[in-house]
């Protein structure tokens, strides 16, 4: 992965059959209400992506978030209550909501109208993450729905004001 000037991360090299990406970041912000994941296009991908599959797609099987207080204390998994996406391949097994379930063979994909365009998803936390002094967030993205269907260029941000929305 290479960090780009726009704070996105560009994957290169051989793409694995299935993969797990783990990202950690710290913030001193309080009352975190959600996470935004952007899957961005790049000229290095088939059809500009945003995925690394042969057709430019990706399929996010699962997303997990763990929060830990920066001033010490136990980490805890953050329950994700809901999600919305800029585009979904379908409303069932390839919807953004299916990235929240325990089925590794379902997940958020963007074929049939989403290839070659930047995509985004907003994940709402069931309860705000609010640690005095800030938090360390660990985000795990699992890709097991289909062969080599990982996000090629990702960018993360947090929501701190009300319910997370893409618009």
C-alpha positions as CSV (number, residue, x, y, z in Angstrom):
1,X,0.0,0.0,0.0
2,X,1.2,3.5,-0.8
3,X,-0.3,6.5,1.0
4,X,-1.3,9.2,-1.5
5,X,-1.6,13.0,-1.0
6,X,-5.4,12.8,-0.7
7,X,-4.9,10.5,2.4
8,X,-6.1,7.4,0.4
9,X,-4.2,4.1,0.3
10,X,-3.4,2.6,-3.1
11,X,-2.9,-1.2,-3.3
12,X,-0.4,-2.7,-5.8
13,X,1.3,-5.9,-6.5
14,X,-0.3,-9.3,-6.8
15,X,-3.9,-9.5,-5.6
16,X,-4.6,-12.4,-3.2
17,X,-7.5,-14.8,-3.8
18,X,-9.1,-13.5,-0.6
19,X,-7.6,-11.0,1.8
20,X,-8.0,-9.1,5.1
21,X,-7.0,-5.4,5.4
22,X,-6.4,-4.0,8.9
23,X,-6.1,-0.2,9.4
24,X,-5.5,1.6,12.7
25,X,-5.8,5.3,13.4
26,X,-6.0,7.5,16.3
27,X,-8.2,10.5,16.9
28,X,-8.8,13.0,19.7
29,X,-12.3,13.6,18.5
30,X,-15.1,12.7,20.8
31,X,-18.6,11.3,20.2
32,X,-17.7,9.3,17.1
33,X,-21.0,8.3,15.4
34,X,-19.8,6.4,12.4
35,X,-17.2,5.6,9.8
36,X,-17.0,6.4,6.1
37,X,-15.2,4.1,3.7
38,X,-14.4,5.3,0.2
39,X,-13.5,2.9,-2.6
40,X,-11.8,5.2,-5.1
41,X,-11.0,4.7,-8.8
42,X,-7.4,4.6,-10.2
43,X,-6.0,4.4,-13.7
44,X,-3.9,1.3,-12.6
45,X,-7.1,-0.9,-12.1
46,X,-9.2,-2.7,-14.7
47,X,-11.9,-0.2,-15.9
48,X,-10.4,2.2,-13.2
49,X,-11.9,0.0,-10.4
50,X,-12.6,0.8,-7.7
51,X,-11.9,-2.8,-7.1
52,X,-8.9,-5.0,-8.1
53,X,-11.0,-7.8,-9.7
54,X,-10.6,-8.4,-13.4
55,X,-13.8,-6.5,-14.1
56,X,-13.0,-3.6,-11.7
57,X,-15.3,-4.8,-8.9
58,X,-14.7,-5.5,-5.2
59,X,-16.8,-7.4,-2.6
60,X,-16.4,-6.4,1.0
61,X,-17.4,-9.5,3.1
62,X,-17.2,-8.0,6.5
63,X,-16.2,-4.8,8.3
64,X,-15.3,-4.8,11.9
65,X,-14.4,-1.8,14.1
66,X,-12.6,-1.9,17.5
67,X,-12.2,1.1,19.7
68,X,-9.6,1.6,22.5
69,X,-9.2,4.6,24.8
70,X,-6.0,6.5,24.1
71,X,-5.5,7.1,27.8
72,X,-5.6,3.4,28.6
73,X,-8.4,0.9,29.2
74,X,-9.9,-2.0,27.5
75,X,-10.7,-2.1,23.8
76,X,-14.2,-3.0,22.7
77,X,-15.8,-4.0,19.4
78,X,-18.0,-1.2,18.0
79,X,-21.4,-2.6,17.0
80,X,-22.3,-1.3,13.5
81,X,-26.1,-0.6,13.5
82,X,-26.6,0.2,9.8
83,X,-24.9,1.2,6.6
84,X,-25.7,3.0,3.4
85,X,-23.8,3.1,0.1
86,X,-23.4,5.3,-3.0
87,X,-24.1,2.2,-5.1
88,X,-24.9,-1.5,-4.4
89,X,-24.7,-4.4,-6.8
90,X,-28.1,-5.6,-5.5
91,X,-30.2,-5.3,-2.4
92,X,-29.7,-8.8,-1.0
93,X,-26.4,-10.7,-0.9
94,X,-24.3,-8.0,-2.5
95,X,-25.6,-5.0,-0.6
96,X,-23.7,-2.8,1.8
97,X,-25.9,-4.2,4.7
98,X,-24.6,-7.7,3.9
99,X,-21.1,-6.6,4.9
100,X,-22.4,-6.3,8.5
101,X,-23.5,-10.0,8.7
102,X,-21.6,-13.1,9.6
103,X,-21.8,-14.7,6.1
104,X,-18.3,-14.4,4.5
105,X,-19.9,-15.2,1.1
106,X,-22.1,-12.1,1.0
107,X,-20.9,-8.5,1.0
108,X,-20.9,-5.1,-0.5
109,X,-20.1,-5.1,-4.3
110,X,-20.7,-2.4,-6.9
111,X,-21.0,-4.1,-10.3
112,X,-23.9,-3.2,-12.7
113,X,-23.5,0.6,-12.7
114,X,-20.8,1.2,-10.1
115,X,-17.6,0.2,-11.9
116,X,-15.3,3.0,-13.0
117,X,-16.8,5.4,-10.4
118,X,-15.7,6.4,-6.9
119,X,-18.0,4.7,-4.3
120,X,-18.5,5.2,-0.6
121,X,-20.3,3.7,2.4
122,X,-21.3,5.2,5.7
123,X,-21.4,2.8,8.7
124,X,-23.4,4.0,11.7
125,X,-22.2,3.0,15.2
126,X,-25.0,1.6,17.4
127,X,-23.6,3.9,20.2
128,X,-21.2,6.8,19.9
129,X,-17.5,6.1,20.7
130,X,-16.7,8.7,23.3
131,X,-13.5,8.4,25.2
132,X,-12.0,11.3,27.1
133,X,-8.7,11.9,25.4
134,X,-9.7,10.2,22.2
135,X,-9.6,6.7,20.7
136,X,-7.5,4.3,18.7
137,X,-9.7,2.7,16.0
138,X,-8.9,-0.6,14.4
139,X,-10.9,-1.3,11.2
140,X,-10.8,-4.7,9.6
141,X,-12.0,-5.3,6.1
142,X,-12.5,-8.9,5.0
143,X,-12.7,-9.9,1.3
144,X,-13.9,-13.5,0.8
145,X,-17.0,-13.2,-1.5
146,X,-15.2,-13.7,-4.7
147,X,-11.6,-14.2,-6.1
148,X,-9.4,-11.1,-6.0
149,X,-12.3,-8.8,-5.2
150,X,-10.5,-6.3,-2.9
151,X,-10.8,-2.5,-2.8
152,X,-7.9,-1.1,-4.7
153,X,-7.7,2.4,-3.3
154,X,-9.4,3.2,0.0
155,X,-9.8,6.2,2.2
156,X,-11.4,6.4,5.7
157,X,-12.9,9.2,7.7
158,X,-15.1,9.4,10.8
159,X,-18.4,11.1,11.6
160,X,-18.8,13.1,14.8
161,X,-22.0,15.1,14.1
162,X,-25.3,13.3,14.2
163,X,-26.3,10.2,12.1
164,X,-23.7,9.4,9.4
165,X,-25.0,10.1,5.9
166,X,-23.3,10.2,2.5
167,X,-25.1,13.3,1.4
